[in-house]
Amino acid sequence: YDVRWLTRTKKNSLPRGANEQDRARFAKSRDYMVRIDDMLACRSCRRRFEIPNSQSVVFI
């Protein structure tokens, strides 16, 4: 089954006016993907089923 994912990438630079807490959060941030589809359809019978939500975010 084709599951669609949305890719979120880390920005190249920190926004202006950031404080120390923002700098620490930016240093820890990483690229990741978020699953878009929670429901898929069977190819043969078109019956819809839910994907378990155990892994909806994947770090790249």
N, C-alpha and C positions, 0 to 999 in steps of 0.2 A: 504494500500500500504506500502511496505517496503522501507523506506527512509534510505539511508546509511549515517552514521555520522562518522567523524574522531575526535578522542579524543586527545586533547592537554593538557598535564599535566605540572604543575609547577615543575621546577627542585628543588632538595633538598637543594642545596647550591648555593650561588652566585659565579660566576666565579672569578678567581684571577685577580687582577689589576682593579677592578671596582671602579669608583669614586662615589661621593655622589649622583649624578643624577642617576646613575645606581642602587645604593642601594635603592633609593626612588621608582624607577620604579619596582624593584624586589619585594619590600614590598607590592606594590599594585596589583601585578599580581595574577591571579587565574586560576584554571582549567576551560577549556571550550571545547565545541564541535562545529565543523564546518560541515555544511551539504555538502555532496559530490554531491548528485544528484540534478540537477536543472530541469531535465526532467524525467518524469515517463511515462510508457506505461500502458494503460488500460488492465486489465486482460482478458476481454471478447473480445474486438475488436482490441487490439494492437495499438490503436491510441495513439500517444504521446501527452502529454500536459505538460505545464510548471507549476512549483510550484512558487507561488509568492515569491519574495525575501524579504518579510517583516521580516522574522526571519530565517536567515541563520547561526546565531551564538547563542549558548545557554550556559550560565554560569552554571557550576555544583556546 
